[in-house]
């Protein structure tokens, strides 16, 4: 009998049989709405950061402030990267989730 239990535990370690289930818990729609709102807030904030960074870049260029110009460029690149990350968040999570499902 102990051998049978050991075999079952070993099989459980390889295949626990857990898969994501849509609608398994109450409040999932509310949580999705909150996350969507946070993502939208982030995108709006990035638009503002990009506008400020581009303004600093232009001001630094025209006033001869090389440090301001460099900071404006860095801010624009960071804002563009943040926009890329926020826009691609669903795809990135979906890609790695699908990749993780292939692990045996």
Residue pairs with C-beta under 8 A, 6 or more apart in sequence:
20 97
22 28
39 86
39 89
42 82
42 86
43 83
43 86
43 87
46 79
46 82
46 83
46 86
47 83
49 75
49 78
49 79
49 82
50 75
50 76
50 79
50 80
50 83
52 75
53 71
53 72
53 73
53 74
53 75
53 76
53 78
53 79
54 72
54 76
55 72
56 68
56 69
56 71
56 72
56 75
57 68
57 69
57 72
57 73
57 75
57 76
58 72
59 65
59 68
59 72
60 66
60 67
60 68
60 69
60 70
60 71
60 72
61 69
61 72
85 92
